[in-house]
Amino acid sequence: VSCGLAMFLAALYGFPSRSLWQALGIAGLSGFGAAILVHPAIGYTTPIHVAPAVFGCLVFAAGMALSFSSSRSPEYGGDPGPPLPART
């Protein structure tokens, strides 16, 4: 619960930036990866055991995808990438 609360507060009050987005992504990948991959290791492969971890991972991935554009916005200190070539 404390890790989830810390991530929620970082996402809510943290300055939207590429580094915050990357840190939340790494934390989510490691946390949900462990939560999902531990189930086959301990033999709990029924959908009722795996569903909460998979659902949480999908919700987290949707939130990360929806926040991606703000993490790249120069307005918030993000890196928009290289400029597009001029059209001739």
N, C-alpha and C positions, 0 to 999 in steps of 0.2 A: 504494500500500500504506500509506503513512504517513497519508493522509487517512482511509482506512478504519479504521486502528488508532486514530486520534484520535477518530473518531466512536464506535467500539466502547467505548473507555475512558470517554468522556463519558456514554454511555448506561449503562455498567456502574456507574461510581462517582459520576456526577453526581447532584445532588439532584433527585428527580423534581418537575418544576415545569412550568408552562405555558410559560415562556420557553425552557426546555431543549427541550421538545417542538416548539415553533415553530422554534427554531434548527436542530434536526435535520431537520425537515420542509422548511425552505427549502434546506438543504444537499442533501438527497436529491432534491428537485425540480430544482434546478439541475444537479446531477451526472448524474442519470439522464436528465433531459430532454436534456442535451447529448449524452450517450452514445447515446441512441436517435435523436435527430434528425440526428446527423452521418451516420448510415448512408445515408439517401437522398441527402444532399448529395454524398457521395463515390461513390455508385453501388453500394454494397454492400447490396442489398435482398434477398438470398437469406435464407431463414430461418436457415441455419446461422451467418450473420454477425450477425443481429439477436437471435437467441434468448438469448445470454448476458446482454445488456443488459436485455432484457424480463424475463427470469427474475429477475435481480437487483432490478429495479424492483418486481416483484410481491412478492418476499420482503421488501423494505424497506417496501412499503406495508402488508403484513400485520403486520409488527412495529410500525409506527406506529399502525395501527388497534387492535392489542391493548394498546398502552400509552396510549391516549387517556384512558381512565377515570382512571388514576393521575395524569395531568397535570392533571386538573380536581379532584382530591381536596383538600379544605381541609386534610387531615392533612399534606399535602406542600406546602402553600402555594399550591395551585391555586385558581382561581376557579370555584366550582360553578355560577355563573350566578345569575340573580335567583330569589328564593324563589317557590315556588308559591303561588297565591292560596288563602286559607282556604276550606274547604268550608262551606256554610251549610245 
